Amino acid sequence: MKRTFLLLSWIIAPLLGYRVNSQEYSLRFYGNGPTDIDRVKISIDNPHRPVDVSHNFTIEFWMRALPGENTATTCSGNQWYFANIMIDRDIFGDGDYGDYGIAIGNRRIVVGVQVGSNPTTGVCGNTIVDDGNWHHIAVTRNAADGRVRLFVDGVLDASSPTSSNTGNISYRDGRSTSYPNSDPFLVLGAEKHDYPGSLYYSGWIDEMRISNIIRYSSNFTPPSAPFTTDANTVGLYHFNEGTGTTLTDVSGASGGPSNGTLMVGGNPPGPAWSTSSPFAPPMPVELDALVAFRTSTSEVRLQWKTYTETNTARFVVQRSVGELQHWYDIGYVQAKGNSREIQRYAFTDFASIPSEQVYYRLRIEDHDGSLQYSPTVRANPIENAVQIFPTPFRDRFHVRVTLTGPWQITLLDAFGRVVATRTTEQETETFFTESMPSGVYTVIVEQGSFRYVRRLQKY
């Protein structure tokens, strides 16, 4: 579908005086946290899927993270679950046979492995990976001696000693569990059990291959193009769907495919399809966090931000109702033009269309006539504009919004007394609540005519 669309764009656009840039896709996670959102879930049991590796394996993928978005300070293989989790094949309690995970801690990759009730072992890398650049990550595991190796951009970054975590590390087929919605899954971008205090991944993932062999034992040249499958590939994900909620396994492995499901939610809604990719030249505009939500008067508010702009003229807002067959221009916003700083934009659609299936996208026009298109987003209820987590809370809670410009947050106690009030332009505000007594509190988020109220429990 994507190839057909791009081909037609190249045919039609010159007739309109425009050039269209071809696009690759990745998935953008926002670290939205608990309640089974902002993650990809790949079922590995009932029936067994080949992506559930058991002995020797290699997991490799491309990742990109921005400085400051992943806040974990722990970087130790035996405590990988305290870092910002990228790949989680854990189970609740001791593994039988085993489990593993990959995360970011102290700005580095951390890998943990456990078999049965053995102590968890693994590695913490040495390379800073949250620098805004794409990095190729490869993790190998040797089932005979328990050794784990971590490669960053083709260079051996860390290697563990031998350990007792040898043998089968798979999810035991048909295993009974009290956590059927999390245990029998390989999860991308989140701590699968939403255990209190867990940290979640914020950043991009692209082009992931899972193999049932050790592919790398020494330094190598990272791939410069998407992978192709072979006899030892048990899971292969190109992340090029660009729309929808399915991540497709194209490995062709027997017993597959091991497809994943996008559990979209949070603020901004994640995971979201992104045009950032290690295999495509930089786009004139690096766009992020496009959202659309209905206001209390049924208008639709769109907001987005850019990290970079090069020779950008304007953002044309397009609307489609129903089956995405017809797109109509409904307005535009002038672009900054050239920028290497975050720029925030907003647009309001006053049409008040009652249909629930209202979709939006941006046509990004450059001064040289070239075009690119944003991923498509659906108009969501106003409640989706605000996210408060964790709930209930103990020593702190966070409020994240998609509002552009200054917004105000007020915290009331059970008697309606003002405990705190703040005005900020930041996307996320944190309230530290160690000194507050347990009980019920009310959070009010306001900006102009926008007002969101929610009650929270402190324990």
MARMI-920222 format. One record per residue (C-alpha): residue in one letter; residue number from 1; y, z negated, x negated. Coordinates in steps of 0.02 Angstrom, whole numbers. Each point is the difference from the previous one (the first is absolute). Layout:
! MARMI-920222
+---+-----+--------+--------+--------+
: r :   k :     py :     pz :     px :
+---+-----+--------+--------+--------+
: a : NUM :      Y :      Z :      X :
...
+---+-----+--------+--------+--------+
END
This chain:
! MARMI-920222
+---+-----+--------+--------+--------+
: r :   k :     py :     pz :     px :
+---+-----+--------+--------+--------+
: m :   1 :      0 :      0 :      0 :
: k :   2 :    123 :    -46 :   -138 :
: r :   3 :    -35 :    160 :    -97 :
: t :   4 :     28 :    104 :    157 :
: f :   5 :    165 :    -88 :     36 :
: l :   6 :     63 :     26 :   -177 :
: l :   7 :    -51 :    182 :      0 :
: l :   8 :     93 :     32 :    162 :
: s :   9 :    150 :    -93 :    -70 :
: w :  10 :      4 :    114 :   -152 :
: i :  11 :     -6 :    152 :    115 :
: i :  12 :    129 :    -58 :    128 :
: a :  13 :    121 :    -97 :   -109 :
: p :  14 :     65 :    151 :   -102 :
: l :  15 :     45 :     83 :    164 :
: l :  16 :    111 :   -151 :     34 :
: g :  17 :     73 :     -1 :   -175 :
: y :  18 :    -99 :   -151 :    -59 :
: r :  19 :   -130 :    -37 :   -132 :
: v :  20 :   -135 :   -129 :     40 :
: n :  21 :    -74 :   -112 :   -135 :
: s :  22 :   -189 :    -24 :      9 :
: q :  23 :    -54 :   -180 :     21 :
: e :  24 :   -140 :   -115 :    -55 :
: y :  25 :    -28 :   -167 :     84 :
: s :  26 :    -46 :   -178 :    -45 :
: l :  27 :     -6 :   -164 :     97 :
: r :  28 :    144 :   -123 :     -9 :
: f :  29 :    -44 :   -183 :     29 :
: y :  30 :    138 :   -127 :     35 :
: g :  31 :    -91 :   -165 :    -28 :
: n :  32 :     26 :    -47 :    182 :
: g :  33 :   -128 :   -137 :     -6 :
: p :  34 :   -119 :    -75 :    127 :
: t :  35 :    -67 :     44 :    173 :
: d :  36 :   -108 :    145 :    -62 :
: i :  37 :    145 :    122 :    -30 :
: d :  38 :     71 :    107 :   -141 :
: r :  39 :   -169 :     42 :    -75 :
: v :  40 :   -141 :    128 :      0 :
: k :  41 :   -172 :    -60 :     56 :
: i :  42 :   -156 :     93 :    -55 :
: s :  43 :   -159 :    -57 :     86 :
: i :  44 :   -145 :    -25 :   -123 :
: d :  45 :   -138 :    -69 :    111 :
: n :  46 :    -88 :     34 :    166 :
: p :  47 :    -38 :    130 :    -58 :
: h :  48 :      8 :    -14 :   -190 :
: r :  49 :    127 :    118 :    -78 :
: p :  50 :    -16 :     74 :   -175 :
: v :  51 :    172 :    -66 :    -51 :
: d :  52 :    -80 :   -174 :     -4 :
: v :  53 :    -43 :      9 :   -186 :
: s :  54 :   -135 :   -118 :    -64 :
: h :  55 :    -26 :      5 :   -189 :
: n :  56 :     98 :    103 :   -127 :
: f :  57 :    161 :     70 :     72 :
: t :  58 :    170 :     74 :    -36 :
: i :  59 :    146 :    -20 :    119 :
: e :  60 :    152 :    104 :    -44 :
: f :  61 :    160 :     40 :     90 :
: w :  62 :    185 :     33 :    -24 :
: m :  63 :    125 :   -136 :     43 :
: r :  64 :    187 :    -22 :     -1 :
: a :  65 :     95 :   -162 :     29 :
: l :  66 :    183 :    -47 :    -11 :
: p :  67 :     62 :   -147 :   -103 :
: g :  68 :     14 :   -160 :    100 :
: e :  69 :   -102 :     52 :    152 :
: n :  70 :   -162 :    -85 :    -57 :
: t :  71 :     40 :   -181 :    -38 :
: a :  72 :   -166 :    -77 :    -57 :
: t :  73 :     11 :    -89 :   -167 :
: t :  74 :   -188 :    -29 :    -17 :
: c :  75 :    -91 :    123 :   -113 :
: s :  76 :   -176 :    -62 :    -32 :
: g :  77 :   -164 :     83 :     45 :
: n :  78 :    -71 :   -161 :     72 :
: q :  79 :    151 :    -16 :    116 :
: w :  80 :     30 :    181 :     48 :
: y :  81 :     11 :    -51 :    184 :
: f :  82 :    165 :    -91 :    -36 :
: a :  83 :     84 :    162 :    -54 :
: n :  84 :     72 :    141 :    108 :
: i :  85 :   -163 :     79 :     57 :
: m :  86 :    -23 :    189 :    -12 :
: i :  87 :   -189 :     20 :     25 :
: d :  88 :   -104 :   -137 :     82 :
: r :  89 :   -191 :      7 :     10 :
: d :  90 :    -13 :   -188 :     17 :
: i :  91 :   -102 :   -102 :    124 :
: f :  92 :     41 :   -172 :     66 :
: g :  93 :    -93 :   -125 :   -110 :
: d :  94 :   -122 :     41 :   -139 :
: g :  95 :    -59 :    178 :    -14 :
: d :  96 :   -175 :     55 :     43 :
: y :  97 :    -19 :    110 :    -92 :
: g :  98 :    179 :      1 :    -64 :
: d :  99 :    182 :     51 :     19 :
: y : 100 :    152 :     59 :    -98 :
: g : 101 :    186 :     32 :     13 :
: i : 102 :    147 :     88 :    -85 :
: a : 103 :    178 :    -66 :     11 :
: i : 104 :    170 :    -14 :    -84 :
: g : 105 :     41 :   -167 :    -82 :
: n : 106 :    147 :    -34 :   -115 :
: r : 107 :     40 :    187 :     10 :
: r : 108 :   -171 :     46 :    -72 :
: i : 109 :   -166 :     58 :     70 :
: v : 110 :   -127 :   -139 :     26 :
: v : 111 :   -184 :     27 :     41 :
: g : 112 :   -126 :   -130 :     59 :
: v : 113 :   -190 :      9 :     24 :
: q : 114 :   -125 :   -126 :     69 :
: v : 115 :   -187 :      6 :     32 :
: g : 116 :    -77 :   -135 :    109 :
: s : 117 :     66 :   -173 :    -41 :
: n : 118 :     42 :     42 :   -181 :
: p : 119 :    177 :    -36 :    -60 :
: t : 120 :    117 :    148 :     27 :
: t : 121 :     38 :    100 :   -156 :
: g : 122 :    110 :    149 :    -39 :
: v : 123 :    155 :     56 :    -94 :
: c : 124 :    188 :     -6 :      1 :
: g : 125 :     86 :    154 :    -71 :
: n : 126 :    140 :     10 :   -126 :
: t : 127 :    100 :    148 :     66 :
: i : 128 :    146 :    -23 :    121 :
: v : 129 :    -41 :    113 :    147 :
: d : 130 :    137 :    -41 :    127 :
: d : 131 :    130 :    106 :    -89 :
: g : 132 :     25 :    131 :    137 :
: n : 133 :   -110 :    129 :    -87 :
: w : 134 :   -170 :     68 :     49 :
: h : 135 :   -145 :    -74 :    -99 :
: h : 136 :   -183 :     49 :     -6 :
: i : 137 :   -111 :   -154 :     16 :
: a : 138 :   -186 :      2 :    -41 :
: v : 139 :   -117 :   -150 :     14 :
: t : 140 :   -180 :      6 :    -62 :
: r : 141 :   -136 :   -128 :     26 :
: n : 142 :   -163 :    -13 :    -98 :
: a : 143 :   -140 :    -74 :    104 :
: a : 144 :   -110 :    -38 :   -151 :
: d : 145 :    120 :   -117 :    -92 :
: g : 146 :    136 :    -35 :    128 :
: r : 147 :    137 :     76 :   -107 :
: v : 148 :    158 :     65 :     85 :
: r : 149 :    119 :    124 :    -80 :
: l : 150 :    174 :     44 :     59 :
: f : 151 :     86 :    163 :    -50 :
: v : 152 :    184 :     34 :     36 :
: d : 153 :     56 :    181 :    -22 :
: g : 154 :   -160 :     37 :    -95 :
: v : 155 :     21 :   -141 :   -127 :
: l : 156 :   -115 :   -151 :     -7 :
: d : 157 :    114 :   -140 :     61 :
: a : 158 :   -122 :   -145 :     12 :
: s : 159 :   -186 :    -34 :    -18 :
: s : 160 :    -98 :   -154 :     53 :
: p : 161 :   -141 :    -79 :    -99 :
: t : 162 :   -175 :      7 :     69 :
: s : 163 :    -31 :   -118 :    146 :
: s : 164 :   -130 :    -63 :    122 :
: n : 165 :     70 :    115 :    134 :
: t : 166 :   -133 :    133 :    -24 :
: g : 167 :   -111 :    100 :    117 :
: n : 168 :     34 :     49 :    179 :
: i : 169 :    179 :    -26 :     60 :
: s : 170 :     -9 :     92 :    166 :
: y : 171 :     23 :    -65 :    176 :
: r : 172 :   -178 :    -43 :     53 :
: d : 173 :    -54 :    120 :    137 :
: g : 174 :    -10 :    -82 :    170 :
: r : 175 :     75 :   -162 :    -65 :
: s : 176 :     47 :   -122 :    139 :
: t : 177 :    179 :    -65 :     -7 :
: s : 178 :    122 :   -105 :     96 :
: y : 179 :    135 :    125 :    -52 :
: p : 180 :    -60 :    168 :     69 :
: n : 181 :    177 :     68 :      5 :
: s : 182 :     28 :    -24 :   -186 :
: d : 183 :   -157 :    -36 :   -104 :
: p : 184 :    -91 :    168 :     20 :
: f : 185 :    150 :    103 :    -54 :
: l : 186 :     80 :     70 :   -157 :
: v : 187 :    186 :    -32 :     28 :
: l : 188 :    149 :     82 :    -85 :
: g : 189 :    170 :    -84 :    -10 :
: a : 190 :    -40 :   -173 :     66 :
: e : 191 :   -102 :   -160 :    -11 :
: k : 192 :   -131 :     43 :    129 :
: h : 193 :    -19 :   -175 :     76 :
: d : 194 :    187 :    -36 :     13 :
: y : 195 :    -34 :   -167 :    -82 :
: p : 196 :    155 :   -112 :     10 :
: g : 197 :    112 :     24 :   -151 :
: s : 198 :    -74 :    169 :    -47 :
: l : 199 :    113 :    131 :    -79 :
: y : 200 :     -3 :    183 :     48 :
: y : 201 :     30 :    162 :    -93 :
: s : 202 :    167 :     90 :     12 :
: g : 203 :     -2 :    174 :    -75 :
: w : 204 :    -88 :    169 :      5 :
: i : 205 :   -182 :     50 :    -23 :
: d : 206 :    -63 :    177 :    -23 :
: e : 207 :   -156 :     96 :    -52 :
: m : 208 :   -140 :   -129 :     -6 :
: r : 209 :   -175 :     37 :    -65 :
: i : 210 :   -145 :   -122 :      3 :
: s : 211 :   -152 :     43 :   -107 :
: n : 212 :   -171 :    -80 :    -24 :
: i : 213 :      7 :     22 :   -190 :
: i : 214 :    109 :    -60 :   -144 :
: r : 215 :    111 :    151 :    -29 :
: y : 216 :    106 :    -68 :   -143 :
: s : 217 :    -48 :   -100 :   -153 :
: s : 218 :    146 :     49 :   -111 :
: n : 219 :    177 :     68 :     18 :
: f : 220 :     17 :    161 :    100 :
: t : 221 :    130 :    120 :     68 :
: p : 222 :     46 :    -44 :    180 :
: p : 223 :    -29 :    138 :    128 :
: s : 224 :    144 :    119 :     31 :
: a : 225 :    -69 :     65 :    165 :
: p : 226 :    -97 :    -71 :    148 :
: f : 227 :   -182 :    -42 :    -31 :
: t : 228 :   -146 :    109 :     50 :
: t : 229 :   -163 :    -78 :     55 :
: d : 230 :   -164 :     -7 :    -97 :
: a : 231 :   -172 :    -80 :     16 :
: n : 232 :     66 :   -172 :    -52 :
: t : 233 :    150 :     -2 :    117 :
: v : 234 :    -34 :   -115 :    148 :
: g : 235 :    178 :     -5 :     68 :
: l : 236 :    145 :    120 :    -24 :
: y : 237 :    168 :    -15 :     89 :
: h : 238 :    142 :    123 :    -30 :
: f : 239 :    123 :    -89 :    117 :
: n : 240 :     66 :    170 :     54 :
: e : 241 :    -20 :    -20 :    188 :
: g : 242 :    187 :    -33 :     19 :
: t : 243 :    -18 :    -55 :    181 :
: g : 244 :   -115 :   -100 :    112 :
: t : 245 :   -100 :   -158 :    -34 :
: t : 246 :   -154 :     68 :    -89 :
: l : 247 :    -26 :      2 :   -189 :
: t : 248 :   -135 :    130 :    -29 :
: d : 249 :   -139 :    -14 :   -129 :
: v : 250 :    -33 :    175 :    -68 :
: s : 251 :   -133 :    -50 :   -129 :
: g : 252 :   -143 :     77 :     99 :
: a : 253 :   -111 :   -145 :    -55 :
: s : 254 :   -164 :    -20 :     93 :
: g : 255 :     18 :   -128 :    139 :
: g : 256 :    187 :     28 :     16 :
: p : 257 :    136 :     32 :     31 :
: s : 258 :     77 :   -170 :    -37 :
: n : 259 :    159 :     31 :     98 :
: g : 260 :    138 :   -130 :     10 :
: t : 261 :    113 :    -54 :    143 :
: l : 262 :    185 :    -35 :    -22 :
: m : 263 :     46 :   -165 :     82 :
: v : 264 :    185 :     35 :     24 :
: g : 265 :    120 :   -141 :     35 :
: g : 266 :    137 :   -112 :    -65 :
: n : 267 :    177 :     39 :    -49 :
: p : 268 :     20 :    135 :    -59 :
: p : 269 :   -164 :     56 :     79 :
: g : 270 :   -130 :     22 :   -136 :
: p : 271 :    -97 :     80 :    -69 :
: a : 272 :    108 :    154 :     18 :
: w : 273 :    -29 :    177 :    -62 :
: s : 274 :    117 :     39 :   -144 :
: t : 275 :     45 :    161 :    -90 :
: s : 276 :      1 :    -90 :   -168 :
: s : 277 :   -148 :     57 :   -105 :
: p : 278 :    -53 :      7 :   -183 :
: f : 279 :    -53 :    183 :     21 :
: a : 280 :    163 :     71 :     67 :
: p : 281 :    166 :     26 :    -87 :
: p : 282 :    133 :   -126 :     52 :
: m : 283 :     76 :     45 :    167 :
: p : 284 :    189 :     18 :     15 :
: v : 285 :     -3 :   -152 :    114 :
: e : 286 :   -116 :   -148 :    -19 :
: l : 287 :     -8 :    -67 :    178 :
: d : 288 :    -72 :   -166 :     57 :
: a : 289 :    -13 :   -119 :    148 :
: l : 290 :     39 :    122 :    142 :
: v : 291 :    -16 :    -98 :    163 :
: a : 292 :     47 :     28 :    182 :
: f : 293 :     10 :   -136 :    132 :
: r : 294 :     69 :    -15 :    175 :
: t : 295 :    149 :   -111 :     32 :
: s : 296 :     19 :   -113 :    152 :
: t : 297 :     93 :    142 :     88 :
: s : 298 :   -143 :    125 :    -34 :
: e : 299 :     92 :     99 :   -133 :
: v : 300 :    -97 :     34 :   -161 :
: r : 301 :     67 :    -62 :   -165 :
: l : 302 :    -59 :     91 :   -158 :
: q : 303 :     20 :    -73 :   -174 :
: w : 304 :    -54 :     57 :   -172 :
: k : 305 :     42 :    -19 :   -182 :
: t : 306 :     -5 :    108 :   -155 :
: y : 307 :    -33 :    -49 :   -181 :
: t : 308 :     66 :    160 :    -75 :
: e : 309 :    101 :    149 :     62 :
: t : 310 :     34 :    161 :    -94 :
: n : 311 :    121 :    127 :     72 :
: t : 312 :    -42 :    -60 :    176 :
: a : 313 :    110 :     64 :    143 :
: r : 314 :    -58 :    -87 :    159 :
: f : 315 :   -142 :    -75 :    101 :
: v : 316 :    -32 :     94 :    163 :
: v : 317 :    -85 :   -111 :    129 :
: q : 318 :   -134 :     87 :    104 :
: r : 319 :    -86 :    -61 :    157 :
: s : 320 :   -164 :     50 :     83 :
: v : 321 :    -70 :    -66 :    164 :
: g : 322 :   -187 :      1 :     34 :
: e : 323 :   -116 :    103 :   -109 :
: l : 324 :    113 :     40 :   -150 :
: q : 325 :      4 :    184 :     47 :
: h : 326 :    188 :     22 :     11 :
: w : 327 :    133 :    -78 :   -111 :
: y : 328 :    183 :     -3 :     49 :
: d : 329 :    152 :    -41 :   -106 :
: i : 330 :     95 :   -144 :     80 :
: g : 331 :    128 :    -42 :   -134 :
: y : 332 :     26 :    -26 :   -185 :
: v : 333 :     62 :   -126 :   -128 :
: q : 334 :     96 :     52 :   -155 :
: a : 335 :    -93 :    -43 :   -161 :
: k : 336 :     72 :    -89 :   -150 :
: g : 337 :    -36 :    159 :   -100 :
: n : 338 :    -48 :    -64 :   -173 :
: s : 339 :    -60 :   -176 :    -27 :
: r : 340 :   -119 :   -107 :   -101 :
: e : 341 :     28 :   -156 :    104 :
: i : 342 :    -72 :    -51 :    169 :
: q : 343 :     98 :     79 :    142 :
: r : 344 :    -25 :    -55 :    181 :
: y : 345 :     25 :    108 :    154 :
: a : 346 :     -6 :    -21 :    189 :
: f : 347 :      8 :    112 :    154 :
: t : 348 :     -8 :    -41 :    186 :
: d : 349 :    -79 :    115 :    128 :
: f : 350 :     91 :    -38 :    164 :
: a : 351 :   -113 :    111 :    107 :
: s : 352 :    -98 :   -150 :     71 :
: i : 353 :   -159 :    102 :     23 :
: p : 354 :   -123 :   -107 :    100 :
: s : 355 :   -158 :     77 :    -74 :
: e : 356 :    -96 :   -113 :   -118 :
: q : 357 :    -49 :    150 :   -106 :
: v : 358 :    166 :     37 :    -83 :
: y : 359 :     -8 :     52 :   -183 :
: y : 360 :    129 :     29 :   -135 :
: r : 361 :     12 :     78 :   -172 :
: l : 362 :    136 :     50 :   -121 :
: r : 363 :     37 :    173 :    -67 :
: i : 364 :     82 :    -31 :   -168 :
: e : 365 :    117 :    141 :    -50 :
: d : 366 :     64 :     27 :   -176 :
: h : 367 :    160 :     90 :    -50 :
: d : 368 :   -106 :    136 :    -83 :
: g : 369 :    -87 :     40 :    165 :
: s : 370 :   -166 :    -85 :    -32 :
: l : 371 :    -84 :   -111 :    129 :
: q : 372 :   -124 :   -140 :      9 :
: y : 373 :    -67 :    -96 :    150 :
: s : 374 :    -34 :   -184 :     22 :
: p : 375 :   -162 :    -65 :     73 :
: t : 376 :      1 :    -18 :    189 :
: v : 377 :     33 :   -170 :     79 :
: r : 378 :    -19 :    -62 :    178 :
: a : 379 :    132 :    -99 :     95 :
: n : 380 :    -62 :   -180 :      5 :
: p : 381 :     52 :   -149 :    106 :
: i : 382 :    150 :    -99 :    -60 :
: e : 383 :   -113 :   -144 :    -50 :
: n : 384 :    -64 :    106 :   -144 :
: a : 385 :    172 :     -7 :    -81 :
: v : 386 :    -28 :   -181 :    -53 :
: q : 387 :   -146 :    -79 :    -90 :
: i : 388 :    -18 :   -188 :    -30 :
: f : 389 :   -141 :    -66 :   -108 :
: p : 390 :   -102 :   -103 :    -26 :
: t : 391 :    -21 :    -77 :    172 :
: p : 392 :    -28 :   -142 :     18 :
: f : 393 :     90 :    -50 :   -161 :
: r : 394 :      0 :   -150 :   -115 :
: d : 395 :    122 :     -1 :   -146 :
: r : 396 :     87 :    168 :     29 :
: f : 397 :     10 :    153 :    109 :
: h : 398 :     72 :    175 :    -22 :
: v : 399 :    101 :    109 :    119 :
: r : 400 :     -5 :    188 :    -33 :
: v : 401 :    105 :    126 :     98 :
: t : 402 :     32 :    186 :      6 :
: l : 403 :    182 :    -28 :     48 :
: t : 404 :    131 :     95 :   -101 :
: g : 405 :    154 :    -98 :    -49 :
: p : 406 :     37 :   -186 :     22 :
: w : 407 :   -111 :    -99 :    118 :
: q : 408 :     -5 :   -183 :     47 :
: i : 409 :   -145 :   -121 :     15 :
: t : 410 :     11 :   -171 :     84 :
: l : 411 :   -133 :   -135 :     -4 :
: l : 412 :     -5 :   -130 :    140 :
: d : 413 :   -106 :   -156 :     16 :
: a : 414 :    -94 :    -54 :    157 :
: f : 415 :    159 :    -76 :     74 :
: g : 416 :    102 :    160 :    -24 :
: r : 417 :     98 :    -68 :   -147 :
: v : 418 :     48 :    122 :   -139 :
: v : 419 :   -101 :    -37 :   -156 :
: a : 420 :     60 :    148 :   -103 :
: t : 421 :     95 :    162 :     20 :
: r : 422 :     21 :    146 :   -120 :
: t : 423 :     82 :    170 :     -5 :
: t : 424 :    -75 :    126 :   -120 :
: e : 425 :    -27 :    184 :    -36 :
: q : 426 :   -167 :    -29 :    -86 :
: e : 427 :   -158 :     66 :     83 :
: t : 428 :    -90 :   -167 :    -21 :
: e : 429 :     63 :   -179 :     10 :
: t : 430 :   -105 :   -152 :    -48 :
: f : 431 :     23 :   -173 :     74 :
: f : 432 :    -69 :   -147 :    -99 :
: t : 433 :    -53 :   -136 :    121 :
: e : 434 :    -82 :   -139 :   -100 :
: s : 435 :    127 :   -129 :     61 :
: m : 436 :    -13 :     49 :    183 :
: p : 437 :   -113 :   -101 :    117 :
: s : 438 :   -148 :     81 :     87 :
: g : 439 :     30 :     71 :    172 :
: v : 440 :     64 :    151 :     95 :
: y : 441 :    148 :    102 :    -63 :
: t : 442 :     91 :    153 :     68 :
: v : 443 :     57 :    148 :   -106 :
: i : 444 :    141 :    112 :     65 :
: v : 445 :     37 :    165 :    -87 :
: e : 446 :    161 :     89 :     51 :
: q : 447 :     99 :    155 :    -44 :
: g : 448 :    130 :     62 :    124 :
: s : 449 :    -88 :     20 :    167 :
: f : 450 :   -171 :    -21 :    -83 :
: r : 451 :    -77 :   -173 :     31 :
: y : 452 :   -177 :    -56 :    -41 :
: v : 453 :    -66 :   -175 :     41 :
: r : 454 :   -165 :    -76 :    -53 :
: r : 455 :    -75 :   -174 :     -2 :
: l : 456 :    -94 :    -62 :   -153 :
: q : 457 :   -112 :   -149 :    -37 :
: k : 458 :     16 :   -103 :   -159 :
: y : 459 :   -153 :   -102 :    -45 :
+---+-----+--------+--------+--------+
END
